[in-house]
Amino acid sequence: DKEMTPGDILTRPASWVAVFNAMPTICFGFQCHVSSVPVFNSMRQPKVKTWGGVVTAAMVIALAVYMGTGICGFLTFGAAVDPDVLLSYPSEDMAVAVARAFIILSVLTSYP
């Protein structure tokens, strides 16, 4: 696309500060433990054995989605990618508009 210019592709962090700047994002990712008790209680047969399968499936799905999004954004824009990958793409693109609509739907339906 003529509007997008890729940046440099970094193979390691630029500095130790960049490594520590990622820590809040990693910690935020582990905040799902707050909703684990209501999810466990909403299962048909709440057992520890089936709970392990639920957690594993959820982590695999999240890993696939986040890795796919991260890899595509990084390969498209290199180090110049925005922290919110959708902000890097042109806002008038229909696929980006659909992705934003799904994010809005996800946020609206996940509120307890």
Backbone torsions as a table, in degrees:
resi	resn	phi	psi	omega
1	ASP	NA	137.8	-176.9
2	LYS	-69.1	-27.0	-177.1
3	GLU	-78.6	-19.3	-176.4
4	MET	-103.3	131.0	176.2
5	THR	-120.7	122.0	-178.5
6	PRO	-71.1	147.0	175.7
7	GLY	-96.0	-174.9	177.0
8	ASP	-67.0	145.8	176.1
9	ILE	-99.3	112.5	-179.2
10	LEU	-83.9	141.4	178.0
11	THR	-102.4	-8.1	176.6
12	ARG	-154.5	161.7	-179.5
13	PRO	-59.1	147.2	-179.2
14	ALA	-68.5	-32.0	179.6
15	SER	-159.1	172.1	176.2
16	TRP	-67.5	-25.7	177.7
17	VAL	-63.1	-39.3	178.7
18	ALA	-63.8	-35.8	178.1
19	VAL	-65.3	-45.7	-179.0
20	PHE	-72.7	-25.0	175.5
21	ASN	-68.5	-22.0	178.4
22	ALA	-79.8	-16.6	-175.9
23	MET	-60.1	-41.9	177.7
24	PRO	-60.3	-36.1	178.5
25	THR	-66.4	-42.1	178.6
26	ILE	-64.5	-43.8	178.9
27	CYS	-64.6	-38.6	178.0
28	PHE	-63.2	-35.9	179.1
29	GLY	-63.5	-26.7	179.9
30	PHE	-88.6	4.8	180.0
31	GLN	-74.9	-2.7	-179.8
32	CYS	-67.1	-13.2	179.6
33	HIS	-61.5	-21.4	180.0
34	VAL	-65.0	-37.6	-178.1
35	SER	-90.4	1.0	-176.4
36	SER	-68.6	-35.9	-179.8
37	VAL	-66.1	-47.7	177.0
38	PRO	-62.9	-35.6	178.3
39	VAL	-66.2	-44.2	178.5
40	PHE	-59.7	-43.9	-179.1
41	ASN	-69.8	-22.5	-179.6
42	SER	-86.8	-3.9	178.5
43	MET	-69.9	149.8	179.1
44	ARG	-60.9	-47.4	178.1
45	GLN	-125.3	88.0	-177.4
46	PRO	-69.5	99.1	177.1
47	LYS	-129.4	151.2	-177.8
48	VAL	-62.4	-37.5	-178.5
49	LYS	-63.5	-46.5	178.9
50	THR	-71.8	-29.0	177.9
51	TRP	-62.1	-38.8	176.9
52	GLY	-60.5	-38.7	176.8
53	GLY	-66.8	-40.1	178.7
54	VAL	-63.0	-46.9	-179.7
55	VAL	-63.9	-43.4	179.6
56	THR	-63.0	-45.2	179.0
57	ALA	-61.8	-42.8	179.9
58	ALA	-64.0	-41.0	-179.8
59	MET	-68.3	-38.0	178.2
60	VAL	-65.7	-43.2	178.7
61	ILE	-63.4	-46.1	179.4
62	ALA	-62.9	-41.7	178.4
63	LEU	-60.8	-45.2	-179.0
64	ALA	-63.5	-44.0	-178.2
65	VAL	-67.6	-48.0	-177.9
66	TYR	-68.4	-40.0	178.7
67	MET	-66.1	-42.0	178.1
68	GLY	-61.4	-45.2	179.0
69	THR	-65.1	-45.0	-179.3
70	GLY	-64.4	-43.9	-179.6
71	ILE	-65.4	-44.4	179.4
72	CYS	-63.1	-43.6	178.8
73	GLY	-64.5	-41.6	-179.0
74	PHE	-69.0	-40.8	178.9
75	LEU	-70.9	-27.4	178.3
76	THR	-78.3	-44.9	-171.5
77	PHE	-113.7	-9.8	-177.6
78	GLY	66.6	-144.4	-178.1
79	ALA	-72.4	-10.9	-178.5
80	ALA	-85.1	6.7	-179.7
81	VAL	-68.4	140.6	176.8
82	ASP	-74.4	154.7	176.6
83	PRO	-57.3	-35.4	170.9
84	ASP	-95.5	106.1	-172.4
85	VAL	-56.8	-35.3	-178.1
86	LEU	-64.4	-24.9	178.2
87	LEU	-71.6	-19.3	179.4
88	SER	-77.0	-27.6	-178.4
89	TYR	-85.8	154.8	179.5
90	PRO	-62.4	134.8	-174.7
91	SER	-70.3	-19.9	-179.4
92	GLU	-86.6	-1.1	178.5
93	ASP	-72.3	132.9	-176.1
94	MET	-65.2	-39.6	179.3
95	ALA	-62.2	-37.4	178.3
96	VAL	-68.0	-40.5	178.2
97	ALA	-62.9	-40.0	178.1
98	VAL	-66.4	-41.8	178.4
99	ALA	-61.9	-42.5	178.3
100	ARG	-64.5	-38.7	178.4
101	ALA	-63.0	-40.0	178.1
102	PHE	-67.8	-35.6	176.8
103	ILE	-65.4	-42.9	177.5
104	ILE	-61.2	-44.1	178.8
105	LEU	-62.0	-41.1	179.0
106	SER	-63.4	-44.0	-179.5
107	VAL	-66.3	-41.5	-178.7
108	LEU	-66.2	-37.1	-176.6
109	THR	-87.8	-11.4	-179.5
110	SER	-94.5	-3.7	179.0
111	TYR	-70.4	129.3	-174.3
112	PRO	-64.8	NA	NA
